Amino acid sequence: MESQCGPRNAGETAGGSDREARAEQEPGETRDGRVDPAEREVQWVYQPVEVDLGDGRWALGRISGWWQDAAGRRWCRLRVGRSGRPACWERFDPARVLLLPVSGL
């Protein structure tokens, strides 16, 4: 799964060409593939997780928000601990992101 994080394109502005590009993409997605849901659509949470890094290693992380797009796909605001990357929105993949109990073991 490709990360939905990353810098914005240098040419991304609020001008007409950006509006036209946004009209061709899915709601909530930016032109460079990142998502930017409306605050009122986000369910803020604290959910510890374990994340498959894709190279046989796993890392602890946290989901701080859930969001569902118009197509019904579920997104999570994921931060992988000690990765040096800020939290970002990614499509939730239960095979890659394992939800850990918050309490009550």
DSSP file (Angstrom, degrees, kcal/mol; ACC not computed):
  #  RESIDUE AA STRUCTURE BP1 BP2  ACC     N-H-->O    O-->H-N    N-H-->O    O-->H-N    TCO  KAPPA ALPHA  PHI   PSI    X-CA   Y-CA   Z-CA
    1    1 A M              0   0    0      0, 0.0     2,-0.3     0, 0.0    92,-0.0   0.000 360.0 360.0 360.0 129.9    0.0    0.0    0.0
    2    2 A E        -     0   0    0      1,-0.1     2,-0.0     2,-0.0     0, 0.0  -0.580 360.0-107.4 -81.9 140.6    1.4    3.3   -1.0
    3    3 A S        -     0   0    0     -2,-0.3    87,-0.1     1,-0.1    -1,-0.1  -0.348  13.6-149.8 -66.4 145.1    1.6    6.1    1.6
    4    4 A Q  S    S+     0   0    0     85,-0.2    31,-0.2    -2,-0.0    85,-0.2   0.308  70.4  95.3 -95.0   6.3   -0.9    8.9    1.3
    5    5 A C        +     0   0    0     83,-0.1    83,-0.1    29,-0.1    82,-0.0  -0.429  44.5 104.8 -90.4 168.4    1.6   11.3    2.9
    6    6 A G        -     0   0    0     -2,-0.1    26,-0.1     2,-0.0    28,-0.0  -0.619  67.2 -57.9 141.6 164.8    4.0   13.6    1.2
    7    7 A P        -     0   0    0      0, 0.0     2,-0.1     0, 0.0     3,-0.1  -0.330  56.9-106.1 -69.1 151.5    4.7   17.2    0.3
    8    8 A R        -     0   0    0      1,-0.1     2,-0.1     2,-0.1    -2,-0.0  -0.407  43.8 -92.9 -70.0 153.2    2.2   19.1   -1.8
    9    9 A N    >   -     0   0    0      1,-0.1     3,-1.8    -2,-0.1    -1,-0.1  -0.431  31.8-123.4 -64.7 143.0    3.0   19.8   -5.4
   10   10 A A  T 3  S+     0   0    0      1,-0.3    -1,-0.1    -2,-0.1    -2,-0.1   0.819 110.3  51.2 -59.4 -31.7    4.7   23.1   -5.9
   11   11 A G  T 3  S+     0   0    0      2,-0.0     2,-0.7     7,-0.0    -1,-0.3   0.400  78.3 118.7 -88.8   4.0    2.1   24.2   -8.4
   12   12 A E    <   +     0   0    0     -3,-1.8     2,-0.2     2,-0.1    -4,-0.0  -0.602  37.3 148.8 -77.4 115.3   -0.9   23.4   -6.2
   13   13 A T        -     0   0    0     -2,-0.7    -2,-0.0     2,-0.1    -4,-0.0  -0.757  61.3-104.0-133.6 178.7   -2.8   26.6   -5.5
   14   14 A A  S    S+     0   0    0     -2,-0.2    -2,-0.1     4,-0.1     5,-0.0   0.242  82.3 117.8 -90.2  13.2   -6.4   27.6   -4.9
   15   15 A G  S  > S-     0   0    0      1,-0.1     4,-1.8     3,-0.0     3,-0.3  -0.020  84.5 -86.4 -73.7-179.1   -6.6   29.0   -8.5
   16   16 A G  H  > S+     0   0    0      1,-0.2     4,-2.4     2,-0.2     5,-0.2   0.865 123.9  54.4 -59.3 -42.8   -8.9   27.8  -11.3
   17   17 A S  H  > S+     0   0    0      1,-0.2     4,-2.0     2,-0.2    -1,-0.2   0.867 108.4  50.5 -64.2 -34.2   -6.6   25.0  -12.6
   18   18 A D  H  > S+     0   0    0     -3,-0.3     4,-2.4     2,-0.2    -1,-0.2   0.902 109.3  51.0 -68.3 -40.5   -6.5   23.5   -9.1
   19   19 A R  H  X S+     0   0    0     -4,-1.8     4,-1.6     1,-0.2    -2,-0.2   0.902 109.9  50.1 -63.1 -40.3  -10.3   23.6   -8.9
   20   20 A E  H  X S+     0   0    0     -4,-2.4     4,-0.8     1,-0.2    -1,-0.2   0.914 110.8  49.1 -64.0 -42.1  -10.6   21.9  -12.2
   21   21 A A  H >< S+     0   0    0     -4,-2.0     3,-0.8     1,-0.2     4,-0.5   0.890 109.4  52.6 -64.3 -39.2   -8.2   19.2  -11.2
   22   22 A R  H >< S+     0   0    0     -4,-2.4     3,-0.9     1,-0.2    -1,-0.2   0.828 100.7  61.7 -66.4 -31.0  -10.1   18.6   -7.9
   23   23 A A  H 3< S+     0   0    0     -4,-1.6    -1,-0.2     1,-0.2    -2,-0.2   0.778 103.5  50.8 -65.8 -25.2  -13.4   18.2   -9.9
   24   24 A E  T << S+     0   0    0     -4,-0.8    -1,-0.2    -3,-0.8    -2,-0.2   0.556 103.9  70.3 -89.3  -8.9  -11.9   15.2  -11.6
   25   25 A Q  S <  S-     0   0    0     -3,-0.9     3,-0.1    -4,-0.5     6,-0.1  -0.528  94.5 -83.4-104.7 173.0  -10.8   13.5   -8.4
   26   26 A E    >   -     0   0    0     -2,-0.2     3,-2.0     1,-0.1    -1,-0.1  -0.411  56.6 -88.6 -73.8 150.0  -12.7   11.8   -5.6
   27   27 A P  T 3  S+     0   0    0      0, 0.0    43,-0.3     0, 0.0    -1,-0.1  -0.318 114.3  20.2 -57.8 137.5  -14.1   14.0   -2.8
   28   28 A G  T 3  S+     0   0    0      1,-0.3     8,-3.9     8,-0.1     2,-0.4   0.230 100.2 110.6  88.7 -14.6  -11.6   14.5    0.0
   29   29 A E  B <   -A   35   0A   0     -3,-2.0     6,-0.3     6,-0.3    -1,-0.3  -0.769  59.2-140.8 -97.2 139.6   -8.6   13.6   -2.1
   30   30 A T    >   -     0   0    0      4,-4.3     3,-2.1    -2,-0.4    -4,-0.1  -0.464  33.8 -99.4 -87.1 168.2   -6.0   16.1   -3.2
   31   31 A R  T 3  S+     0   0    0      1,-0.3    -1,-0.1    -2,-0.1    -2,-0.0   0.809 122.7  55.3 -58.7 -32.2   -4.4   16.1   -6.6
   32   32 A D  T 3  S-     0   0    0    -26,-0.1    -1,-0.3     2,-0.1     3,-0.1   0.264 124.6 -98.7 -89.5  13.9   -1.3   14.3   -5.3
   33   33 A G  S <  S+     0   0    0     -3,-2.1    -2,-0.1     1,-0.3     2,-0.1   0.340  83.3 125.8  93.4  -7.2   -3.4   11.5   -3.9
   34   34 A R        -     0   0    0     -5,-0.1    -4,-4.3     1,-0.0     2,-0.3  -0.453  55.5-126.5 -79.6 158.7   -3.5   12.6   -0.3
   35   35 A V  B     -A   29   0A   0     54,-0.3    54,-0.3    -6,-0.3    -6,-0.3  -0.803  22.0-177.0-106.1 152.2   -6.8   12.9    1.5
   36   36 A D        -     0   0    0     -8,-3.9    -8,-0.1    -2,-0.3     3,-0.1  -0.611  16.4-169.0-144.5  75.9   -8.0   16.0    3.3
   37   37 A P        -     0   0    0      0, 0.0     2,-0.2     0, 0.0     5,-0.1  -0.272  32.0 -97.3 -71.2 156.4  -11.4   15.2    4.9
   38   38 A A    >   -     0   0    0      1,-0.1     3,-1.9     3,-0.0     4,-0.5  -0.482  32.1-121.2 -68.7 141.3  -13.6   17.9    6.4
   39   39 A E  G >  S+     0   0    0      1,-0.3     3,-1.4     2,-0.2    -1,-0.1   0.851 111.4  58.3 -52.5 -40.4  -13.2   18.1   10.2
   40   40 A R  G 3  S+     0   0    0      1,-0.3    -1,-0.3     3,-0.1    -2,-0.0   0.678 102.7  55.0 -68.4 -16.4  -16.9   17.4   10.8
   41   41 A E  G <  S+     0   0    0     -3,-1.9    27,-0.4     2,-0.0     2,-0.4   0.506  90.3  94.0 -92.5  -5.7  -16.5   14.1    8.9
   42   42 A V    <   -     0   0    0     -3,-1.4     2,-0.7    -4,-0.5    25,-0.2  -0.718  61.5-151.6 -95.2 135.4  -13.7   12.8   11.1
   43   43 A Q  E     -B   66   0B   0     23,-2.6    23,-2.2    -2,-0.4     2,-0.3  -0.917  22.0-145.8-100.8 108.5  -14.2   10.6   14.2
   44   44 A W  E     +B   65   0B   0     -2,-0.7    21,-0.3    21,-0.2     2,-0.3  -0.591  31.8 155.6 -80.2 133.6  -11.2   11.4   16.4
   45   45 A V  E     -     0   0B   0     19,-1.6     2,-0.4    -2,-0.3    -2,-0.0  -0.850  44.7-126.4-143.2 174.0   -9.9    8.4   18.5
   46   46 A Y  E     +     0   0B   0     -2,-0.3    18,-0.2     2,-0.0    -2,-0.0  -0.908  40.3 162.0-128.0 105.1   -6.8    7.1   20.2
   47   47 A Q  E     -B   63   0B   0     16,-2.3    16,-3.0    -2,-0.4     2,-0.1  -0.941  29.3-144.4-129.6 108.9   -6.2    3.6   18.9
   48   48 A P  E     +B   62   0B   0      0, 0.0    52,-2.7     0, 0.0     2,-0.3  -0.456  29.1 176.6 -68.9 145.4   -2.8    1.8   19.3
   49   49 A V  E     -BC  61  99B   0     12,-2.1    12,-2.5    50,-0.2     2,-0.4  -0.914  32.3-130.0-141.8 166.0   -1.8   -0.3   16.3
   50   50 A E  E     -BC  60  98B   0     48,-2.1    48,-3.0    -2,-0.3     2,-0.5  -0.993  28.8-154.5-118.3 133.0    0.9   -2.5   15.0
   51   51 A V  E     -BC  59  97B   0      8,-3.3     8,-2.1    -2,-0.4     2,-0.6  -0.921  13.5-133.7-117.8 129.1    2.0   -1.7   11.4
   52   52 A D  E     -B   58   0B   0     44,-2.8     6,-0.2    -2,-0.5    43,-0.0  -0.691  13.5-160.0 -76.2 118.9    3.6   -4.1    8.9
   53   53 A L        -     0   0    0      4,-2.7    -1,-0.1    -2,-0.6     5,-0.1   0.532  36.7-117.6 -81.2  -5.3    6.4   -2.1    7.3
   54   54 A G  S    S+     0   0    0      3,-0.5     4,-0.1    42,-0.1    -2,-0.1   0.356  99.6  80.6  90.4  -6.8    6.5   -4.4    4.3
   55   55 A D  S    S-     0   0    0      2,-0.3     3,-0.1     0, 0.0    -1,-0.0   0.079 120.0 -84.3-118.9  23.2   10.0   -5.7    4.8
   56   56 A G  S    S+     0   0    0      1,-0.4     2,-0.3     0, 0.0    -4,-0.0   0.304 100.1 109.5  92.2  -8.9    9.2   -8.3    7.5
   57   57 A R        -     0   0    0      2,-0.0    -4,-2.7     0, 0.0    -3,-0.5  -0.715  52.0-155.1-100.7 152.7    9.4   -5.8   10.3
   58   58 A W  E     -B   52   0B   0     -2,-0.3     2,-0.3    -6,-0.2    -6,-0.2  -0.921   8.5-165.8-121.3 150.1    6.5   -4.5   12.4
   59   59 A A  E     -B   51   0B   0     -8,-2.1    -8,-3.3    -2,-0.3     2,-0.2  -0.976  23.5-113.3-135.4 149.3    6.3   -1.2   14.3
   60   60 A L  E     +B   50   0B   0     -2,-0.3    21,-2.2   -10,-0.2     2,-0.2  -0.535  47.7 152.1 -75.8 147.6    4.0    0.2   16.9
   61   61 A G  E     -BD  49  80B   0    -12,-2.5   -12,-2.1    19,-0.3     2,-0.3  -0.829  32.1-119.8-155.4-166.3    1.9    3.2   15.9
   62   62 A R  E     -BD  48  79B   0     17,-2.4    17,-2.3   -14,-0.3     2,-0.5  -0.994   4.9-143.0-152.4 142.1   -1.4    4.9   16.5
   63   63 A I  E     +BD  47  78B   0    -16,-3.0   -16,-2.3    -2,-0.3    15,-0.2  -0.927  18.1 176.8-101.5 127.3   -4.6    5.8   14.7
   64   64 A S  E     +     0   0B   0     13,-2.5   -19,-1.6    -2,-0.5     2,-0.3   0.460  63.4  18.9-110.1  -3.5   -5.9    9.2   15.8
   65   65 A G  E     -BD  44  77B   0     12,-0.5    12,-2.5   -21,-0.3     2,-0.4  -0.976  55.9-149.8-163.7 150.7   -8.9    9.5   13.4
   66   66 A W  E     +BD  43  76B   0    -23,-2.2   -23,-2.6    -2,-0.3     2,-0.3  -0.937  19.5 172.0-120.2 146.3  -11.3    7.5   11.2
   67   67 A W  E     - D   0  75B   0      8,-2.1     8,-3.6    -2,-0.4     2,-0.5  -0.986  18.8-151.4-151.6 145.1  -13.0    8.8    8.1
   68   68 A Q  E     - D   0  74B   0    -27,-0.4     6,-0.2    -2,-0.3    -2,-0.0  -0.982  17.5-142.4-121.1 128.0  -15.1    7.2    5.4
   69   69 A D    >   -     0   0    0      4,-2.3     3,-2.0    -2,-0.5   -41,-0.1  -0.214  35.1 -93.0 -81.4 177.0  -15.1    8.6    1.8
   70   70 A A  T 3  S+     0   0    0    -43,-0.3    -1,-0.1     1,-0.3   -42,-0.1   0.752 125.3  57.7 -63.0 -25.5  -18.2    8.8   -0.5
   71   71 A A  T 3  S-     0   0    0      2,-0.1    -1,-0.3     1,-0.0    -2,-0.0   0.464 120.2-108.1 -84.2  -1.5  -17.3    5.5   -2.0
   72   72 A G    <   +     0   0    0     -3,-2.0     2,-0.3     1,-0.3    -2,-0.1   0.512  69.8 145.6  88.8   4.9  -17.4    3.8    1.4
   73   73 A R        -     0   0    0      1,-0.0    -4,-2.3    18,-0.0     2,-0.4  -0.579  45.8-129.9 -78.1 139.8  -13.7    3.3    1.8
   74   74 A R  E     -D   68   0B   0     -2,-0.3    18,-2.7    -6,-0.2     2,-0.3  -0.760  24.1-170.3 -94.8 132.7  -12.4    3.6    5.3
   75   75 A W  E     -DE  67  91B   0     -8,-3.6    -8,-2.1    -2,-0.4     2,-0.4  -0.881   3.9-160.8-118.8 150.7   -9.4    5.8    6.0
   76   76 A C  E     -DE  66  90B   0     14,-3.0    14,-2.5    -2,-0.3     2,-1.0  -0.979  23.8-126.7-130.8 147.1   -7.3    6.2    9.2
   77   77 A R  E     -DE  65  89B   0    -12,-2.5   -13,-2.5    -2,-0.4   -12,-0.5  -0.816  44.3-169.7 -91.3 102.2   -5.0    8.9   10.3
   78   78 A L  E     -DE  63  88B   0     10,-2.6    10,-2.1    -2,-1.0     2,-0.4  -0.766  22.1-175.9-107.1 136.4   -1.9    6.8   11.0
   79   79 A R  E     -D   62   0B   0    -17,-2.3   -17,-2.4    -2,-0.4     2,-0.6  -0.995  16.0-149.1-127.5 125.8    1.3    7.6   12.7
   80   80 A V  E >   -D   61   0B   0     -2,-0.4     3,-1.4   -19,-0.2     5,-0.4  -0.841  29.0-115.1 -94.8 122.8    4.1    5.0   12.9
   81   81 A G  T 3  S+     0   0    0    -21,-2.2   -21,-0.1    -2,-0.6    -1,-0.0  -0.241  90.9   3.0 -60.1 141.2    6.1    5.4   16.0
   82   82 A R  T 3  S+     0   0    0      1,-0.1    -1,-0.2   -23,-0.1   -21,-0.1   0.688  95.0 115.1  57.1  24.4    9.8    6.4   15.6
   83   83 A S  S <  S-     0   0    0     -3,-1.4    -2,-0.1     2,-0.2    -1,-0.1   0.682  76.3-131.4 -91.5 -19.7    9.5    6.7   11.9
   84   84 A G  S    S+     0   0    0      1,-0.3    -3,-0.1    -4,-0.3    -2,-0.0   0.430  70.3 117.1  82.0  -2.1   10.1   10.4   11.8
   85   85 A R        -     0   0    0     -5,-0.4    -1,-0.3     1,-0.1    -2,-0.2  -0.766  66.5-119.1 -98.6 144.4    7.1   10.9    9.6
   86   86 A P        -     0   0    0      0, 0.0    -6,-0.2     0, 0.0    -8,-0.1  -0.314  43.8 -81.8 -72.4 164.3    4.0   13.0   10.7
   87   87 A A        +     0   0    0     -8,-0.1     2,-0.3   -10,-0.1    -8,-0.2  -0.378  58.0 175.5 -62.4 144.2    0.6   11.4   11.0
   88   88 A C  E     -E   78   0B   0    -10,-2.1   -10,-2.6    -3,-0.1     2,-0.4  -0.977  34.8 -94.0-149.8 161.9   -1.2   11.1    7.6
   89   89 A W  E     +E   77   0B   0     -2,-0.3     2,-0.3   -54,-0.3   -54,-0.3  -0.642  45.9 168.6 -80.9 129.7   -4.4    9.7    6.1
   90   90 A E  E     -E   76   0B   0    -14,-2.5   -14,-3.0    -2,-0.4     2,-0.2  -0.971  43.5 -97.7-135.5 150.7   -4.1    6.2    4.6
   91   91 A R  E     -E   75   0B   0     -2,-0.3     2,-0.3   -16,-0.2   -16,-0.3  -0.528  50.6-109.7 -65.1 135.0   -6.7    3.8    3.4
   92   92 A F        -     0   0    0    -18,-2.7   -18,-0.2    -2,-0.2    -1,-0.1  -0.539  37.3-177.2 -73.5 126.6   -7.2    1.3    6.2
   93   93 A D    >>  -     0   0    0     -2,-0.3     4,-2.7     1,-0.1     3,-1.6  -0.932  13.4-163.1-124.6 103.1   -5.8   -2.1    5.4
   94   94 A P  T 34 S+     0   0    0      0, 0.0     5,-0.1     0, 0.0    -1,-0.1   0.694  90.6  59.5 -64.5 -17.3   -6.6   -4.6    8.2
   95   95 A A  T 34 S+     0   0    0      1,-0.1     3,-0.1     3,-0.1    -3,-0.0   0.739 117.3  31.3 -78.1 -22.7   -3.9   -7.0    6.8
   96   96 A R  T <4 S+     0   0    0     -3,-1.6   -44,-2.8     1,-0.2     2,-0.6   0.727 120.3  49.7-104.0 -30.5   -1.2   -4.3    7.3
   97   97 A V  E  <  -C   51   0B   0     -4,-2.7     2,-0.6   -46,-0.2    -1,-0.2  -0.938  69.9-162.7-118.9 110.3   -2.5   -2.4   10.3
   98   98 A L  E     -C   50   0B   0    -48,-3.0   -48,-2.1    -2,-0.6     2,-0.3  -0.819  17.3-132.2 -96.8 123.8   -3.5   -4.5   13.3
   99   99 A L  E     -C   49   0B   0     -2,-0.6   -50,-0.2   -50,-0.2   -37,-0.0  -0.567  21.8-154.7 -74.7 132.1   -5.7   -2.9   15.9
  100  100 A L        -     0   0    0    -52,-2.7     2,-0.1    -2,-0.3    -1,-0.0  -0.759  27.3 -93.0-104.6 153.2   -4.4   -3.4   19.5
  101  101 A P        -     0   0    0      0, 0.0     3,-0.1     0, 0.0     4,-0.1  -0.376  22.7-154.0 -66.0 142.4   -6.5   -3.3   22.7
  102  102 A V  S    S-     0   0    0      1,-0.3     2,-0.3    -2,-0.1     3,-0.1   0.843  73.1 -23.4 -82.3 -37.1   -6.7    0.1   24.4
  103  103 A S  S    S+     0   0    0      1,-0.1    -1,-0.3     2,-0.0     0, 0.0  -0.970 101.6  68.4-160.8 169.2   -7.4   -1.5   27.8
  104  104 A G              0   0    0     -2,-0.3    -1,-0.1    -3,-0.1    -2,-0.1   0.804 360.0 360.0  88.3  31.0   -8.8   -4.6   29.4
  105  105 A L              0   0    0     -4,-0.1    -1,-0.1    -3,-0.1    -2,-0.0   0.514 360.0 360.0 -71.0 360.0   -6.3   -7.3   28.7
